[in-house]
Structures are given as structure tokens and as C-alpha cells.
Amino acid sequence: MELLLIGLLGLLAIAAASALSDRVGVAAPLVLVVVGLGVSLVPGVPAFEIDPEWILAGVLPPLLFSSAVAMPAMDFRRDLGAISGLSVLLVVLSTAVIGFVVHALVPDLGLAASFALGAILSPTDAVATSIVKKVGVAPRITTVLEGESLLNDATALVVLRAAIAATAASVSVGGVLADFAIAVVVAVVVGLLVGRLGLLVRSRIRQAPVSTVVSYAIPFAASIPAEALHGSGLVAAVVAGLVTGQGAIRYLSPQHRLSDRQNWRTVEVVLEGAIFLLMGLELTTVLGDLREDGGSAWLGIGLAALALLLTVAVRAAFIAPLIGVQRGLARRSESLRPDLAGMDERLRLGNTLEFRGRSREIDDPERAEEFRTRLRRKIADIDYLLAEPLGAREGAVIVWAGMRGAVTLAAAQTLPEDTPLRSLLVFVAFLVAAGSLLVQGGTLAWFVRLVRPAGPDPEDLAAERGELLARMRAASREVLEKHSANPAVATFLERTSDDVQRPDPADFRALMLEMIEAQRATLVAARAEGTFASAALTSALENLDAEQINLELRGG
């Protein structure tokens, strides 16, 4: 009964914080962390301690899966270079810098334990990025931050395992690299297989609620076997999510997609809120463990403050040249655009492929069209990099938005009991995670207003939506012209409003559904080319789903 009461109060707190956040303009995670901290300090409140495996294996896979499903694969692919650098190189660099500095200040920790702390503090938190979405930054900034937080856990956990092993025996750099490569390769293969199998299974299920229930099992179906095969379960869940998000339009019905969006959003609110609330509630437990071990709270506070400064400084030092590399790539890509556009135009007029003085005939029209699609996708990628450049202002936001969170605390709690000064390390991890959320997360909106990073041009967005609507209308008109023998359709095409003959309701509904399907095919083709912003495409596809569901409901 006590456990049920705690659960009830927790759900009510999550709901209240979510409702309050919209009114006061403060992200719900921040409210929940503060509430948890306040409750933990009330005399008589029992200590809360959560097994870290519940977070790493039970909560994070579905949350990462849900985020990956919602992330446009096109945007993820375009910024994969920057995301990979932040997810791998920055994690390793942060681990090394924090490890060496902490070891120099607290030699009793030992170098391996100091590196373990660095690995624990190095990854940004996927759940914490929900705060970023509230401040209205440019879509590319959100993509980079989300992509980083989806993948950097694998690097950090591999480095953490190596550091823990080094406390008992020696490990080699080659061994760590091999473990990382195996973890990623296994995770990608398992994630691809599970994601595709999940779509195939769900495509045969007619009831939307049942399909959504099956979707709840997919992140675990990816993460559990990946971990058993020494891969990264979190990366496997991310890959399965990306596959599901990309293939849902082909394999799942509109009812299934709508059910997924609504129900997964509820799951996200509950799990995210629970993580941040529990983080605050664990303060009493962390402090109690530190006192039992005779540790110094002031030493922990000092180390945490220094570590938090180091995470921001190292991140800034890494992102500055990364931004320069990204701008250089954009400039080089811009120089290729005229040649690529010329190739596309020549293929449109004929089947001759010509590039810098070399020509080739493509006899198969289908191959020529496939090549044109790839060309248009490459041109669209270049336009994306030029339209949403990453400059110093955007880089500053990426630096400040790199918050730590529940992953840091859960990873710290996986340290073996015989780790030197373990309670101190957990205390430092807790303070860094909570401080990062409250200091960086609490000032992020103000920081964005101060820095003023570039955002999407409203005129360009309006023009893009207009072009999308024009293509959708053209697709609808093709369907109407195909049925022009129908008197009602012929009257509609001629745009005469007098004495319009109404078709049979069933025929009219079938015609409308055919038009919607033609419009959807047009949007999917546009998505394959990458010529439109993912947000505009997603909105248009969701509107089509709503129209189709409405028609099917009215038709019984």
C-alpha cells in the first residue's frame, strides 16, 4: 500500500509539474528536480535508492527509442559527422581531461577511478534535451544535440567499463577500441533487424492499440539481445527507433501511427518526469552514504564545481574547431552545387550523365531516375547546410545546452562497492547532474535570447509550405483527371458550381482516399529527395493521416 501511495503521489507530481511548466515558462524536468530535492530534505522522508539497472536497462531504452522514432532520419544523416564527433571524440576527450585533473587533486582515487568519474560525467543526457526543445532553437541545433545524446552513452559506458576493469587489472587502448567497435557493430545489426522485424509484425496487426503495445516491446527486444552479445543495448534501441520512424509511413496504417504518437508521448511524460523526480529524491541517500564512509561533503562540492566547469570548458574547446570544420565542408559542398545541378538538368533532358568533361549514357530510364533522386538529395543536403549554418552563436548554444542528467547518476551507481572513495564519486556525479540541469537548463532560455542564434526564415518556411501544397494539389488533380468520366468529377474539374451532381457517398469517399494516398506518395518522394524541411513534411503527413482517419470513421 505504501508503494502504491508513493506511485500515486509521483504521478500527480509529474502531472502538476507538466501543467505548471507551461504557465511559469520553466521546463518540467527542472521543476521536478527541485521538488525532489525539497522533499528529500524534509525530516522523516525515507531515503530513496533506485537500482541503476532500472534506469540503464528499463527506462532509457524506451525513451531513446521514442526519441529516435520522432527524429527525422534525413536530418540525422546530414549531421552524422558532427554527431559522431560529439558522441565519440568529445566523450573520450572529456574523460581524459576530467580524469587527469581529478587524479592530480585527489591522488587517493587512483588514475583508473578518476577516469571512471570522467566517463560518468562525459555524456550529455538524452532526457535533458527535452529542455532544449522548449526554448525554440533552430531545428539543426536540436538535431545535433539529440543525436549526440542518443549515441554518446555507448562511448561513455564502454570507457567506464574499461576504467572499472583497470582498477583490478591492466587494460590496453586497443582492447578498449575493440570493445567499442564490437559494441557499436553488434548494436547496429541487432537494431536494424529488430526494427525491421517489428514493422513487419505490426503491419499484420489490425488493431491499433495492439500494435502500439507491440511497439512498447521493441526497444527491449533490441537492447536485451544486444547486451547479451556484448553490444550496446542503448544504441540498439536507437537504431531500432530510427528504422521504425523511417518505415512507419510504409508499413503502418494512419490509425497505428496516430496511436503510437499519442501513447508514446504519454509514456515519455511519465518516464521523463519519474527520472528527474527520483534524481532529486536520491539526495538523502547519496548524502547518507557519504557520511557513512567518512567522506567530506565540501570536497565533493568543490570537485563537482570544478568538474562542471571542466565539462563546459572542454565542450567549448572541442566545438569551436568542429564548427570550423562544418563551415569548411559547407563551403566545399557549395562549390560542387552548380556541377550537380547541371548533371541533374542534363539527365532530365536526356539520359546523358556528364561531370567535369566526362560523359556517360544511362540507357535504363529507371536507373536514370534513381540517379536523379540521389543527385537531388545531394543538392538538398548542400542547401540544408547553407540554409542552417552552424556558426559561433549556434556553437555557443550547443555548448551551454550540453546538460548531464539521470544517465550520469545511474552510471555512477554502477561502480563496484570496492571502488576507492565510491560514495564521494557518486556524490560528485549527483551534484554535477543536478547542477548542470538547474544552472544550464534554468538559464538556457535566457542564454538563447542573449546569444541570438540564427533561426529559420519565416518567409522561406511559408514558401516551402506553399510549394508542398502545390505538389499535393497536383497529385490530387491527377487522380481527379483519371476519374474524369464521372460527371461529378468532370464538373469539379471544370470549376462550375451550378447543378453539381454529387457522386455516391461510397464512391466519393473512395475517391478522396485515393487522393490522400496520392498526396502521401508525393510527400514520401519529397522526403526521399530531402528537398523540404523535415518539420514541414512531418506536419503535412500527420494532417493527411488525420484526414484519412476522419473519412474512414465517417464511412463506418
C-alpha positions as CSV (number, residue, x, y, z in Angstrom):
1,M,0.0,0.0,0.0
2,E,2.8,2.4,0.8
3,L,4.4,1.7,-2.6
4,L,1.1,2.4,-4.3
5,L,0.7,5.7,-2.4
6,I,4.2,6.8,-3.4
7,G,3.5,5.9,-7.0
8,L,0.2,7.9,-7.0
9,L,1.9,10.9,-5.5
10,G,4.7,10.7,-8.0
11,L,2.2,10.6,-10.9
12,L,0.3,13.6,-9.5
13,A,3.6,15.5,-9.1
14,I,4.6,14.8,-12.7
15,A,1.2,15.9,-14.0
16,A,1.3,19.1,-11.8
17,A,4.8,19.9,-12.9
18,S,4.0,19.5,-16.6
19,A,0.9,21.7,-16.2
20,L,2.8,24.3,-14.1
21,S,5.8,24.4,-16.5
22,D,3.6,25.9,-19.3
23,R,2.3,28.6,-17.1
24,V,5.6,29.7,-15.5
25,G,7.8,29.1,-18.5
26,V,10.1,26.7,-16.7
27,A,10.8,23.2,-18.1
28,A,9.0,20.4,-16.2
29,P,12.2,18.5,-15.6
30,L,13.7,21.4,-13.7
31,V,10.5,21.8,-11.6
32,L,10.6,18.0,-10.7
33,V,14.3,18.1,-9.8
34,V,13.7,21.0,-7.4
35,V,10.6,19.3,-6.0
36,G,12.5,16.1,-5.4
37,L,15.4,17.9,-3.7
38,G,13.0,19.7,-1.5
39,V,11.1,16.6,-0.5
40,S,14.3,14.7,0.2
41,L,15.3,17.3,2.8
42,V,12.1,17.1,4.7
43,P,12.7,15.4,8.1
44,G,11.1,11.9,8.3
45,V,11.1,11.3,4.5
46,P,12.6,7.9,3.9
47,A,15.7,7.6,1.7
48,F,15.1,6.7,-1.9
49,E,17.5,4.4,-3.7
50,I,16.9,3.0,-7.2
51,D,18.8,0.2,-8.7
52,P,20.8,1.8,-11.6
53,E,19.8,-1.1,-13.9
54,W,16.2,0.1,-13.7
55,I,17.4,3.3,-15.4
56,L,20.0,2.0,-17.8
57,A,18.1,-1.1,-18.9
58,G,14.5,-0.4,-18.0
59,V,13.9,3.3,-18.6
60,L,16.4,4.6,-21.1
61,P,15.8,2.1,-23.9
62,P,12.1,3.1,-24.4
63,L,12.9,6.8,-24.0
64,L,15.8,6.7,-26.5
65,F,13.6,4.6,-28.9
66,S,10.8,7.1,-28.7
67,S,13.2,10.0,-29.4
68,A,14.8,8.1,-32.3
69,V,11.3,7.4,-33.8
70,A,10.5,11.1,-33.8
71,M,13.9,12.2,-35.1
72,P,13.9,12.6,-38.9
73,A,16.4,10.2,-40.4
74,M,17.2,12.7,-43.1
75,D,18.4,15.3,-40.6
76,F,20.3,12.7,-38.6
77,R,22.1,11.6,-41.7
78,R,23.0,15.1,-42.7
79,D,24.6,15.9,-39.4
80,L,26.1,12.5,-38.7
81,G,29.6,13.8,-38.9
82,A,29.1,16.4,-36.2
83,I,27.0,14.0,-34.1
84,S,29.7,11.3,-34.3
85,G,32.4,13.7,-33.2
86,L,30.4,14.8,-30.2
87,S,29.4,11.3,-29.4
88,V,32.8,9.6,-29.5
89,L,35.7,12.1,-29.6
90,L,34.3,14.6,-27.2
91,V,33.4,11.8,-24.7
92,V,36.9,10.4,-24.8
93,L,38.5,13.9,-24.5
94,S,36.2,14.9,-21.6
95,T,37.0,11.6,-19.8
96,A,40.8,12.1,-20.2
97,V,40.8,15.8,-19.1
98,I,38.5,15.3,-16.1
99,G,40.4,12.1,-15.1
100,F,43.8,13.7,-15.1
101,V,42.6,16.8,-13.2
102,V,40.8,14.9,-10.6
103,H,43.7,12.5,-10.1
104,A,46.1,15.4,-9.6
105,L,43.8,16.9,-6.9
106,V,42.8,13.6,-5.2
107,P,45.6,11.1,-5.7
108,D,44.0,8.6,-3.3
109,L,41.4,8.0,-6.0
110,G,43.9,6.4,-8.4
111,L,44.0,7.1,-12.1
112,A,41.6,4.4,-13.1
113,A,38.9,5.6,-10.7
114,S,39.5,9.2,-11.8
115,F,39.0,8.1,-15.4
116,A,35.8,6.3,-14.3
117,L,34.5,9.6,-12.9
118,G,35.4,11.3,-16.2
119,A,33.5,8.7,-18.2
120,I,30.5,9.1,-15.9
121,L,30.4,12.9,-16.3
122,S,31.2,12.9,-20.1
123,P,27.9,12.1,-21.8
124,T,25.0,14.5,-22.2
125,D,21.6,13.3,-21.2
126,A,19.0,12.4,-23.8
127,V,16.2,13.2,-21.4
128,A,17.7,16.5,-20.6
129,T,17.5,17.6,-24.2
130,S,13.7,17.9,-23.7
131,I,14.6,21.2,-22.0
132,V,16.2,22.4,-25.3
133,K,13.0,22.0,-27.3
134,K,11.2,24.4,-25.0
135,V,13.3,27.4,-25.9
136,G,12.7,27.3,-29.7
137,V,16.2,27.0,-31.1
138,A,16.8,26.2,-34.8
139,P,16.0,22.6,-35.9
140,R,19.6,21.9,-36.7
141,I,20.8,22.7,-33.2
142,T,18.1,20.3,-31.8
143,T,19.1,17.6,-34.2
144,V,22.8,17.8,-33.3
145,L,22.0,17.8,-29.5
146,E,19.5,15.0,-29.8
147,G,21.8,12.9,-32.0
148,E,24.7,13.4,-29.6
149,S,22.7,12.4,-26.6
150,L,21.3,9.3,-28.3
151,L,24.7,7.9,-29.1
152,N,27.2,9.1,-26.6
153,D,26.0,6.8,-23.8
154,A,27.6,3.9,-25.7
155,T,31.0,5.5,-25.7
156,A,30.8,6.6,-22.1
157,L,29.7,3.2,-20.8
158,V,32.4,1.3,-22.8
159,V,35.1,3.7,-21.4
160,L,33.5,3.3,-17.9
161,R,33.7,-0.5,-18.1
162,A,37.3,-0.2,-19.2
163,A,38.2,2.1,-16.3
164,I,36.5,-0.2,-13.8
165,A,38.4,-3.2,-15.2
166,A,41.6,-1.2,-14.9
167,T,41.1,-0.8,-11.1
168,A,41.7,-4.6,-10.8
169,A,43.9,-5.3,-13.9
170,S,45.6,-3.5,-16.7
171,V,43.8,-2.8,-19.9
172,S,45.0,-1.6,-23.3
173,V,43.9,1.1,-25.6
174,G,43.5,-1.4,-28.3
175,G,41.2,-3.5,-26.1
176,V,39.0,-0.5,-25.4
177,L,38.8,0.4,-29.1
178,A,37.9,-3.2,-29.9
179,D,35.2,-3.3,-27.2
180,F,33.8,-0.1,-28.6
181,A,33.8,-1.3,-32.2
182,I,32.1,-4.5,-31.1
183,A,29.5,-2.7,-29.0
184,V,28.5,-0.4,-31.9
185,V,28.6,-3.0,-34.7
186,V,26.5,-5.5,-32.7
187,A,24.1,-2.8,-31.7
188,V,23.6,-1.5,-35.2
189,V,23.0,-5.0,-36.6
190,V,20.6,-6.0,-33.8
191,G,18.8,-2.7,-34.0
192,L,18.3,-2.9,-37.8
193,L,17.0,-6.5,-37.6
194,V,14.6,-5.8,-34.7
195,G,13.4,-2.5,-36.1
196,R,12.6,-4.1,-39.5
197,L,11.0,-7.2,-37.9
198,G,8.9,-5.0,-35.6
199,L,7.5,-3.2,-38.6
200,L,6.7,-6.5,-40.5
201,V,4.9,-7.9,-37.4
202,R,3.0,-4.8,-36.7
203,S,1.9,-4.4,-40.4
204,R,-0.1,-7.6,-39.9
205,I,-1.9,-6.4,-36.8
206,R,-5.2,-4.7,-37.5
207,Q,-6.0,-3.3,-34.0
208,A,-4.0,0.0,-33.5
209,P,-3.8,-0.4,-29.6
210,V,-2.4,-3.9,-30.0
211,S,0.2,-2.6,-32.5
212,T,1.2,0.1,-30.0
213,V,1.6,-2.5,-27.3
214,V,3.9,-4.4,-29.5
215,S,5.9,-1.2,-30.1
216,Y,6.5,-1.0,-26.3
217,A,8.4,-4.3,-26.5
218,I,10.6,-3.3,-29.5
219,P,13.2,-1.2,-27.6
220,F,13.7,-4.1,-25.1
221,A,13.7,-6.7,-27.9
222,A,16.7,-4.7,-29.4
223,S,18.6,-3.8,-26.2
224,I,18.4,-7.2,-24.4
225,P,20.0,-9.3,-27.1
226,A,22.5,-6.6,-28.0
227,E,23.7,-6.6,-24.4
228,A,23.8,-10.4,-24.3
229,L,26.1,-10.2,-27.4
230,H,28.4,-7.6,-25.8
231,G,26.9,-4.8,-27.8
232,S,25.3,-1.5,-26.6
233,G,21.7,-2.0,-25.8
234,L,21.1,1.7,-25.8
235,V,22.4,2.1,-29.4
236,A,20.4,-0.9,-30.5
237,A,17.3,0.8,-29.2
238,V,18.2,4.0,-31.0
239,V,18.8,2.2,-34.3
240,A,15.5,0.2,-34.0
241,G,13.8,3.6,-33.4
242,L,15.3,5.2,-36.4
243,V,14.2,2.2,-38.6
244,T,10.7,2.3,-37.1
245,G,10.4,6.1,-37.7
246,Q,11.6,5.9,-41.3
247,G,9.5,2.8,-42.2
248,A,6.2,3.6,-40.3
249,I,4.8,5.5,-43.3
250,R,5.2,2.4,-45.5
251,Y,4.2,-0.4,-43.1
252,L,1.8,1.1,-40.6
253,S,-1.7,2.5,-41.1
254,P,-2.6,6.1,-40.1
255,Q,-4.6,4.7,-37.1
256,H,-1.5,2.9,-35.9
257,R,0.8,5.9,-36.4
258,L,-1.7,8.2,-34.5
259,S,-2.0,5.7,-31.7
260,D,1.8,5.5,-31.4
261,R,2.2,9.2,-31.3
262,Q,-0.4,9.7,-28.6
263,N,0.5,6.8,-26.4
264,W,4.3,7.1,-26.6
265,R,4.0,10.8,-25.7
266,T,2.2,9.8,-22.5
267,V,5.0,7.2,-21.8
268,E,7.6,9.9,-22.4
269,V,6.0,12.3,-19.9
270,V,5.7,9.7,-17.2
271,L,9.2,8.2,-17.6
272,E,11.0,11.5,-18.0
273,G,9.2,13.0,-15.1
274,A,9.9,10.0,-12.9
275,I,13.7,10.1,-13.7
276,F,14.0,13.8,-12.7
277,L,11.8,13.4,-9.6
278,L,13.8,10.4,-8.5
279,M,17.1,12.3,-9.1
280,G,16.0,14.9,-6.6
281,L,14.7,12.4,-4.1
282,E,18.0,10.5,-4.0
283,L,19.9,13.4,-2.4
284,T,19.3,12.0,1.1
285,T,20.6,8.6,0.1
286,V,23.7,10.0,-1.6
287,L,24.5,12.2,1.4
288,G,23.9,9.3,3.8
289,D,26.4,7.1,2.0
290,L,29.0,9.9,2.0
291,R,28.6,10.4,5.8
292,E,28.9,6.6,6.5
293,D,32.1,6.4,4.6
294,G,33.5,9.5,6.4
295,G,33.7,11.5,3.2
296,S,33.8,15.3,3.0
297,A,30.8,17.0,1.6
298,W,32.8,20.1,1.0
299,L,35.4,18.2,-1.0
300,G,32.6,16.7,-3.1
301,I,31.1,20.1,-3.7
302,G,34.5,21.5,-4.8
303,L,35.2,18.6,-7.1
304,A,31.7,18.8,-8.6
305,A,32.0,22.6,-9.3
306,L,35.4,22.0,-10.9
307,A,34.1,19.0,-12.9
308,L,31.1,21.0,-14.1
309,L,33.4,23.9,-15.3
310,L,35.6,21.3,-17.0
311,T,32.8,19.7,-18.9
312,V,31.7,23.1,-20.2
313,A,35.3,24.2,-21.0
314,V,36.3,21.0,-22.8
315,R,33.0,21.1,-24.7
316,A,33.6,24.6,-25.8
317,A,37.2,23.8,-26.8
318,F,36.0,20.9,-28.9
319,I,33.0,22.5,-30.5
320,A,34.9,25.6,-31.7
321,P,37.1,23.7,-34.2
322,L,34.2,21.4,-35.0
323,I,32.1,24.4,-36.1
324,G,35.0,25.5,-38.3
325,V,35.2,22.0,-39.9
326,Q,31.4,22.1,-40.6
327,R,31.6,25.5,-42.2
328,G,34.5,24.4,-44.3
329,L,32.6,21.4,-45.5
330,A,29.6,23.6,-46.3
331,R,31.8,25.9,-48.4
332,R,33.4,23.0,-50.3
333,S,29.9,21.5,-50.9
334,E,28.7,24.8,-52.2
335,S,31.4,24.8,-54.9
336,L,30.0,21.4,-56.1
337,R,26.4,22.5,-56.3
338,P,26.5,24.0,-59.8
339,D,28.0,20.9,-61.3
340,L,25.5,18.7,-59.5
341,A,22.6,20.9,-60.7
342,G,24.0,20.7,-64.2
343,M,24.1,16.9,-64.1
344,D,20.5,16.8,-62.9
345,E,19.3,19.1,-65.7
346,R,21.1,17.0,-68.4
347,L,19.6,13.8,-67.0
348,R,16.2,15.5,-67.1
349,L,16.6,16.4,-70.7
350,G,18.1,13.1,-71.8
351,N,20.0,10.2,-70.3
352,T,23.5,11.6,-70.6
353,L,25.5,11.9,-67.4
354,E,28.2,14.5,-67.6
355,F,30.6,15.7,-64.9
356,R,33.7,17.8,-65.4
357,G,34.3,16.8,-69.0
358,R,33.4,13.1,-68.7
359,S,30.1,11.8,-70.0
360,R,28.2,8.5,-69.7
361,E,25.0,7.3,-71.2
362,I,22.4,5.7,-68.9
363,D,20.0,3.7,-71.1
364,D,17.7,2.4,-68.4
365,P,15.1,5.2,-67.6
366,E,14.6,3.8,-64.1
367,R,18.3,3.9,-63.3
368,A,18.5,7.4,-64.6
369,E,15.6,8.5,-62.4
370,E,17.2,6.8,-59.4
371,F,20.4,8.6,-60.1
372,R,18.5,11.9,-60.4
373,T,16.9,11.2,-57.0
374,R,20.4,10.8,-55.4
375,L,21.6,14.0,-57.2
376,R,18.6,16.0,-55.9
377,R,19.2,14.6,-52.4
378,K,22.8,15.7,-52.5
379,I,21.8,19.1,-53.7
380,A,19.2,19.3,-51.0
381,D,21.9,18.3,-48.4
382,I,24.0,21.2,-49.6
383,D,21.1,23.6,-49.5
384,Y,20.4,22.5,-45.9
385,L,24.0,23.1,-44.8
386,L,23.9,26.6,-46.3
387,A,20.4,27.5,-45.1
388,E,21.1,26.4,-41.5
389,P,24.8,27.1,-40.9
390,L,26.5,26.3,-37.6
391,G,28.3,29.4,-36.6
392,A,29.7,30.8,-33.4
393,R,26.3,31.7,-32.0
394,E,24.9,28.2,-32.7
395,G,28.0,26.6,-31.3
396,A,27.6,28.6,-28.1
397,V,24.1,27.3,-27.7
398,I,25.3,23.7,-28.3
399,V,27.9,24.2,-25.6
400,W,25.6,25.5,-23.0
401,A,22.8,23.0,-23.8
402,G,25.1,20.0,-23.1
403,M,23.5,19.1,-19.8
404,R,24.1,16.0,-17.7
405,G,21.3,14.1,-16.1
406,A,20.0,10.7,-15.0
407,V,22.5,8.7,-17.0
408,T,25.3,10.3,-15.1
409,L,23.9,9.4,-11.7
410,A,22.8,5.9,-12.8
411,A,26.3,5.2,-14.3
412,A,27.9,6.4,-11.0
413,Q,25.8,3.9,-9.0
414,T,27.1,1.0,-11.1
415,L,30.6,1.5,-9.7
416,P,31.7,-1.6,-7.7
417,E,31.5,-1.4,-3.9
418,D,35.3,-1.6,-3.6
419,T,36.0,1.4,-5.8
420,P,38.2,3.9,-3.9
421,L,36.1,6.7,-2.4
422,R,33.0,5.4,-4.2
423,S,30.5,7.4,-2.2
424,L,32.4,10.6,-3.0
425,L,32.3,9.8,-6.7
426,V,28.5,9.2,-6.6
427,F,28.1,12.4,-4.7
428,V,30.1,14.4,-7.2
429,A,28.1,12.8,-10.1
430,F,24.9,13.7,-8.4
431,L,25.9,17.3,-7.9
432,V,27.2,17.7,-11.5
433,A,24.0,16.2,-12.9
434,A,21.7,18.3,-10.7
435,G,23.8,21.4,-11.0
436,S,24.0,21.0,-14.8
437,L,20.2,20.7,-15.1
438,L,19.5,23.6,-12.8
439,V,22.3,26.1,-13.8
440,Q,22.5,25.4,-17.6
441,G,18.9,24.2,-18.0
442,G,17.5,27.0,-15.9
443,T,19.4,29.7,-17.8
444,L,19.1,28.2,-21.3
445,A,16.2,30.3,-22.5
446,W,18.0,33.5,-21.2
447,F,21.2,32.3,-22.9
448,V,19.5,31.8,-26.2
449,R,18.0,35.3,-26.1
450,L,21.4,36.7,-25.3
451,V,23.3,34.9,-28.0
452,R,20.5,35.1,-30.6
453,P,21.5,32.2,-32.8
454,A,20.2,32.1,-36.4
455,G,16.7,30.7,-36.8
456,P,14.6,29.6,-39.7
457,D,13.4,32.4,-42.1
458,P,9.6,32.6,-41.8
459,E,9.3,33.7,-45.5
460,D,11.3,30.6,-46.6
461,L,9.1,28.4,-44.4
462,A,6.0,29.9,-45.9
463,A,7.3,29.5,-49.4
464,E,8.2,25.9,-48.7
465,R,4.8,25.1,-47.3
466,G,3.3,26.7,-50.4
467,E,5.4,24.5,-52.7
468,L,4.4,21.4,-50.7
469,L,0.7,22.3,-51.1
470,A,1.2,22.9,-54.8
471,R,2.6,19.4,-55.2
472,M,-0.1,17.9,-53.2
473,R,-2.8,19.7,-55.3
474,A,-1.1,18.5,-58.5
475,A,-1.2,14.9,-57.2
476,S,-4.9,15.3,-56.3
477,R,-5.7,16.7,-59.8
478,E,-4.0,13.8,-61.4
479,V,-6.4,11.5,-59.5
480,L,-9.4,13.6,-60.5
481,E,-8.4,13.6,-64.1
482,K,-8.1,9.8,-64.1
483,H,-11.7,9.7,-63.0
484,S,-12.9,12.5,-65.3
485,A,-15.5,10.2,-66.8
486,N,-17.5,10.6,-63.6
487,P,-19.9,13.5,-64.2
488,A,-19.4,14.9,-60.8
489,V,-15.7,14.8,-61.1
490,A,-15.8,16.4,-64.6
491,T,-18.0,19.2,-63.2
492,F,-15.5,19.8,-60.4
493,L,-12.6,19.9,-62.8
494,E,-14.3,22.5,-65.0
495,R,-14.8,24.5,-61.8
496,T,-18.6,25.1,-62.5
497,S,-20.6,25.4,-59.3
498,D,-24.2,25.2,-60.8
499,D,-26.1,21.9,-60.7
500,V,-23.2,19.9,-59.4
501,Q,-24.0,16.2,-59.5
502,R,-23.0,14.6,-56.2
503,P,-21.4,11.2,-56.6
504,D,-22.4,8.2,-54.5
505,P,-21.1,8.7,-50.9
506,A,-19.1,5.5,-51.0
507,D,-17.6,6.4,-54.4
508,F,-16.8,9.9,-53.1
509,R,-15.1,8.5,-50.1
510,A,-13.1,6.1,-52.2
511,L,-12.1,9.0,-54.5
512,M,-11.0,11.1,-51.5
513,L,-8.9,8.2,-50.0
514,E,-7.2,7.8,-53.4
515,M,-6.4,11.5,-53.5
516,I,-4.9,11.3,-50.0
517,E,-2.8,8.3,-50.9
518,A,-1.5,10.1,-54.0
519,Q,-0.6,13.1,-51.8
520,R,1.1,10.9,-49.3
521,A,3.2,9.3,-52.1
522,T,4.2,12.7,-53.3
523,L,5.3,13.7,-49.7
524,V,7.2,10.4,-49.3
525,A,9.0,11.1,-52.6
526,A,9.8,14.6,-51.5
527,R,11.2,13.2,-48.2
528,A,13.4,10.8,-50.2
529,E,14.9,13.7,-52.1
530,G,15.3,15.8,-49.0
531,T,14.1,19.0,-50.8
532,F,11.8,20.1,-47.9
533,A,12.3,20.7,-44.2
534,S,11.5,17.6,-42.2
535,A,9.2,19.6,-39.9
536,A,7.0,20.7,-42.8
537,L,6.9,17.2,-44.2
538,T,6.0,15.7,-40.9
539,S,3.2,18.2,-40.3
540,A,1.8,17.6,-43.8
541,L,1.9,13.8,-43.4
542,E,0.2,14.0,-40.0
543,N,-2.5,16.2,-41.4
544,L,-3.1,13.6,-44.2
545,D,-3.3,10.8,-41.5
546,A,-6.0,12.9,-39.7
547,E,-8.0,13.4,-42.9
548,Q,-7.9,9.7,-43.7
549,I,-8.9,8.6,-40.2
550,N,-11.8,11.1,-40.3
551,L,-13.0,9.8,-43.7
552,E,-12.8,6.2,-42.6
553,L,-14.7,6.9,-39.4
554,R,-17.5,8.7,-41.2
555,G,-17.7,5.8,-43.6
556,G,-18.1,3.3,-40.8
